[in-house]
Every structure is written in C-alpha cells, then in structure tokens.
C-alpha cells in the first residue's frame, strides 16, 4: 500500500488520542526470537559481556595491544532456556549472512550505553525520539497529531528517575513509538482499529505457511514500506521454528545487505525490521531496530575460527542457558557467527553459536518425533581478550 493509500484508509478513523500510561502497550521483540520457554519452570541465565573493572572502557585491564579486556557475565533472566524445536535440524533457517568462507580476521565490539539489567530503554534524548517519530510518519504519508512521553518514575530503578524512556506519536489511527534505545515501532492495531488488512492474495500468519507464501508476503511488505525501511538493498531473513505441538512458525524479518561482509553482519544482528501479523492476518505492527544507536565502539577484536570455536565447545569453554549436561560431540549441530544484542548486555561481542540435541531430557516427546536443540555460545574473539573464568560453571541463579 502506497503512503497516499494509507492516508486514505486511515482518514475515516477517529483522531482520538489514546489515554496515557495505562493505555500504552509495551511490545518488545518478537516472542520467538530464538527463545523457547520450557514446560518445566527452569530459571534461565542470560550471558553478556562487561568491561573490566567497573564497566568503563579505558579504566580497567587492557590487553598488550591496548584493547580493553572483556568479562563474560551471567545475569538472571526469566524461565526456560534458549533452544529450537524441529523434527530435524535441517529445518533450521534464519537468514544469517555469515558463512564460513568469509575472510574475517576481526570484528568490532561495542559498549552498550543503553544497558539496563531490568531492560529499561534509555540513551536517546526526547528530541531524538521525536525526530524518529516524525521521520517515520513522513515515510508513511501521515501527520503526527499528538505526542506522549513515558517517564521513569521508580526511584529504585537502574535508570535515573525522570528519564524519558519512550515517546509515542499519534497520527489518527496509527501510533508510532520510539524507545530510547533506538527501537521504533509502528502500531496499526490501536484503539480505533484491529490492524491493517493486506490484499486477499496474501496469507500473513505466524504458523503453517509454505516457504513460498512467507516469501511472497514479505516481498509485498518490503515493497509497500520501502520508504519506512530506508534500506538500499533489502534482504529477507525469515526465521522458522516449531512449537511444542509441531506447528512451524514464521518470523518476518529483513535487513539492509548493501554493505560489505562486516556491515551486513552488523545490520543483520542489530538493525533488522520485523513485520508482525495479528490473528486475522492483518498487519499488526512494523518494528525497526537500531541497537547500535546508543553504543560506543571499543575496537576491532581478532577472531578465532569456527573450527577453533568448535574445539573450545568440546573442551567446555562455552556459555549456555541449557540446564543439562552437555550431550557430547555427536549431538552438536550447526555453527554460525552471531552477535547477542539486548538492553541487558553491557557489551556486544560476536559469538559462535552451536546447537546440541538435548531431546533425551524430554522422553515424553519420543512419540511426537520432535527434537529440542539447545544453544551453546563460544566467544568469537580471541580468548586472550577475556578475563579468565568466564566459562559456564553449571550453576543457575
């Protein structure tokens, strides 16, 4: 749908401004972003990285070449553990541009200036967030009719009271939300409408779409919202996994692949866009991520190879949220280079991610044929840059 058509479709909707705090929906990343909540209530740990000591670059230990030493930290999270469910690991796809043939010797590491153990967004100013809203509205052919600010008021928070954590712009039927860590969300499901219908020839659902159907609807959405995405070379990064009932799910993701290998990896990891449907197959929201908006580059760190990382994995040099014993080399699958980016990580560093079949821990699944693959991470930077003792010790907070 072209911008002028969006305006026409929304022209009949009320311009009523939604009530303040209690009416604001706090939608985060897609709920199936590689995280599976186990049926058993397992306490998970989320691995991140920190600068030593005190969390400030340049004030702590440094390697001989002057780069800050990094500490892998383990912070308490929610319930479950990170993993994927498939009938066979060959079903796994996520659109990662990295491949083993890339000639990469270093990758950048970033300090996350939006870090918050509680996941509270902060970093950008009110003016910057309002600028993001105005830019998104202009790309959609809409006019902002009102603004609302979400202010942190909890004196016990890890973000100072008075911090503006998000701004919401109202456009007469569509809400545009800018969060202080750089995330922008366009909400089409509001108090005045359920969502934005798509042409009848497209199926837009989370489950049980064919590869062709998912590709076609994402191509359509990329084309209709090209101005909003502002990507020079949009690249689809569809992610698929199954739930505990065997239903094959779809996450509709896209990133800008117009750069070199390093830029493509960074865009894939930190600057994706997601399209989300509602239960009626309408467009519920578009979310634009820029997790590097509030970061500081610490330097380019030398990398180990995939094979070196695999050997480190087998030697127990890994971090994981899987609460079971490592199942052994014959149960290891995959191997890809990724960044872990979130508000709860102090430093964004690259990892090699492997999956191991831990299905033996779920004997009641045998009749279903489903398998559970837990995620294991090995830091991709040379381990001389890591504070000793970073490996997972088998404990859970």
N, C-alpha and C positions, 0 to 999 in steps of 0.2 A: 504494500500500500504506500503510495507516494505521500509526502508531507501534506499536500493540499487536501488529499483524500482523508487523512487522519483528522484534519481540522474540520472537514465536513461531517465526518462520522461523529465527532465529539461536540459539534455545535449544538446538538439537541439536548445535551446533558446539562444538568444544573451546575452552577458555579459555586455551590455551597462549600465553604471552607470547612474541612473536617476538624472536629474538636481536637484539642491539643494532646497532651502526653498519653492519656489512656486510649486514644484512638490510633496512635502511631504503631504500625506493625514493624517489628524488628526482625526482618528476614535476613538471614545470613546466607552463606554459601549453600550450594545445592546439597541436600541432606545425604546424598550418597557419594560424597567426594572421597572415595576410597575407604570410608569408614563403615564397618558393619558392627552393629550393636549385638553382641552375643546374647543368646537366650538366657544364659546364666548371668547373674549380676556380677561381672568382673570389674574390678577397679583398674582403670587404664592409666598409663603414664604417657605423656607426650614428650618426645625428645626434641630438644632445641640446642642452641649453642649460645655461649656467652663470651664476653671479653674478660680476660683476667688481668688483675683482680678489680673489683669494684664496678665492673660493667662499662668502663670508659676506655675507648681506644687510645693508645699512646701513653697510658698511665701505668700499665702493668708489664708483665713479662713479654719479651719480644724474641723472635727467632733471630738467628745470626744475620739474616738479610733485612732485618728491621720490621718485618710483618708482625702484627700482634699475634700472640698465642691465643688459641681458641679453646674454650671449655665446652664440652657437650654436657648439657644439663638435662635432668629428668624432672619434669613438673607434673603434678597431679592433674588429671583430666576428668573425664566422665566415666561411663560404664561401657564395657565391651572392649574389643581390640580391633586393630586395623587389619582388614583382610578382604578378600574377594571370594565370591561363591560362583563356581561354574560346574558344568558336567565334566569339562576337560579344560585345562589351562590354555589350549589353543584358541578358546573363545575370547581370550583377553585382548582388548584393543582400547587404546586411549589417545591415539594421535600424537604421541610424543615424537618431536622431530629428531631427537638424538638417535644416533646409531653408532655402532662400534667402529665404523670406518671413518668417523670424523677425526681429523687430526688436531685434537685439542691438547695443549700442554698445560694451560692454566684456565681458571675460571674466576670471576670476581666473587668476593664475599662482601656482604653488606651488613652494616649495623641498622637494626630496625628501630627507628625513632618513634614508632607508634606502638612499641612494646607495652603490653599490659597483661599481667598474669590473669586478670579477670576477663580479658578480651574486650575491653572498652576502647572504642576508636578515639584517637586523638592525633594531633600532628599538624593538620592543615588549619588555617585561620577561617573565621566566618566568611571573610571576603572571598577567600579562595574557593570555599564550598559554594557560595552563592554564584561565583563565576562559572563553576562547573554546571550548576543547575541552568543558568541562562544559556550556556552553550548547548546543552542537551535539548532544551526547549526549542532553540532556534533550529537545530538539526531536524527536529520533528515538526517544524512549522507551527509551533504552539507559542502562547504568550503566558508568562507567569503572572498570576493574579494575586498571589499572596505567598508569604514565607513564614515558616515557623522554625524555631531553634530548640534543640534538645540540649539542656544544660545539666552537667553533672552536679548534683546537689548532695551526694553522700560524702560526708566528711571522713568516713573510713575507707574511701575508695583509693585505689592506687593511681588515680588521675585527680589532680587538684580540683576541689570544688570551684564551680564557676566556669570550668572548661566546656566550650561548646563542642559536643561530640558529633552532632549531625545537624543538617539543615534540610527542611522539606519545602519544596516549591509546589504550589497548587496551580493547575492550569485549566480548571474547569472540567475535570473528568479524569485526568491523568495526574498522578503525583510523581515528582522527581525528587529522589532522596540522595543527598550527598553526605557521606560519612567522612570523618576527619582523618581516616587513614587512606583516602583516595578512592574508595568504592562509591560508584554511582549506580543507583537502581531506578529504573522507570517502572512504576506500578500501573498496570492497566486494570487491575481488579481493585476497585475503590468503593466508596460508599454509594457511588452513583452508577456503577456498572460492575458486571462479573468479570469481564475480560474483553479482549478484542478478537472478534471472530476472524478466522482465516478462510480463504476460498475453499469451497467444498471439495475440490480435488486433492486437498492435502490432509493427511492424518497427522495430528500433533498430539502425541500421548507419551507417557513415560514408559509404558510396558508393551511388549509383544508387537513391536513394529518390525517389519523387514528392514534389512540394510538399505534397500533402495528407497523405501518410504522415508526413513530417517534422513537419508542424504538429500532427497528431493525437498522435504520441508525445510531443512536447514539452509539449503541453497536459496530457497524462496525468501526466508527471513533475512539472510545476509544481503540479498539484493534490495529488499524493501527498506532496510535500515542501514544502508551503506553510509549515509551521512552521519548517523549517530555513532557508528563503529569507528569511522575515520581510519580504516585500515587500508594501506596501499595494496597489499596482497593478502586478502582474507584466506585463511587456511582452516578447513574444518578439523576439529579434534574431538570427534564423537567418542564418548566413553560408554561402555556397555558392561553390565554385570547382572547377576541374578540375585533374587531374594531367596529366602528360605523355602519358598513354595516353588521355586524353579522358574518364575517369571523373569524374562530377560528385559532389563531396564535400559533406558537411554538417557544420557545427559547430552544436551545440545550445546557444544562449545565451539568457539572459533578464536583464532589469534592472528596477528599480523606476521606473515612469513616473508616480509620484504627485505630483511637484513641478512647479515652473514650468519654463520652457524651459532656464534655466541649470542647474537641478538635474538635469533629465533628461539633459542633455548630460554632466554630470559623472558621473552614475550609469552611463550607457551606457559612458563611457570608462574608469572606474576601479572600479566596483562591480558588475560583471557576475557571473553564476553560469554555469558550464558543466556540462553533463551529458555523460559520455563512455561509449560502449559498448565492450565487448570484441569479440573475433572471433566469439563465439557469440551476439551480440545481447543480452547481459546488461548490466546496469548495472555499469560498472567503477568509476566514481568521480563524485563531485559536487565541484566546486571553486568556492569563494566568494572573490571578490577584494574587497579594500578597499585599493587603492593610495594612498588619501588618509589612511590610518591613521597614517602617520608623516611627515606633511607639515606645512609651515608656510606659510600664505597670505602672499604678498608684496604683493599688491594687485590691484586690478581694472584691467586694461590696455585702453586704447582699441583698437578693431579696425579693420582695413581691410575693404573689401567684397570679395565674391567676384570681381567684375569687376576690381578693382584687383589682386587676387592673380593673376588670370589674365594681366594685362598684365605684372606683375612676372615671372611664369614665362617669358613670351615674351622678356623682356629679360635672361634668365639669372640672375634673382635667386631662386634656389631651392637646395635641398639634395636629394641623392638618393644612393642606393646603386647606381644603374644605371651600369655602366662603359662606356657607349656615348655617342656624341654625341647631343644632344637631337634627335629626329627631325623637329621642326617643328610649326607650329601645326595643320596639317591632320591630325596624328596624335594630338592631345590629346583625351582623353575625361574625362567626369565633372567633379568639382569638389565637394568636401564639406569641412566643418569637422570636425576631429578633434583629440584630444589624443594624444600619444605618451607612454605611461606604461610605465616599466620600471625595474628596480633600477639600470640602467646610465645613467640620465639624471639629472643633478643638479637640473634644474628642469623642471617640467611646464608647457609652454606650448601654446596652441592653434595649429594649422596648418590651412591649406587644402591638401588632398591632391588631386592630379590624377594621371591615368594617361596614359601615352603608349604607342602601339603601337610596340614595338621588334622586331616579328616578322622584319623584314628581316635582323636579326642571326642568325637561325636558319633559313637557307634549306632545311635538311633537313626542316623542318616543313611545307613547302608542300603536300605531298600529304595531310597529315592534316587540313588546314583549321583547325588550332588557331592562336591568336594569343596573343602574350605582351605583357602590358601592364605596363610598369614604373612604379613610384610616384615622384612628384616632390612635394616639400613646399615651400610658401611660408609663412613665419611669418604668422599671422593678426593678431598685434599690430602696431600702427603701427611702421614700421621705424626711426623716430627713437629707439625704446627699445632698439635692437640696436646692439651695437658694430660699427663698420664692418669690412668684410672678411669677413663671415660666409658669403658665398655659396660654393657648391661650386666648387673650382678645377680639377676634373677629375682630381685625383690620388687614389690609393688607397694605404692603409697596408698 
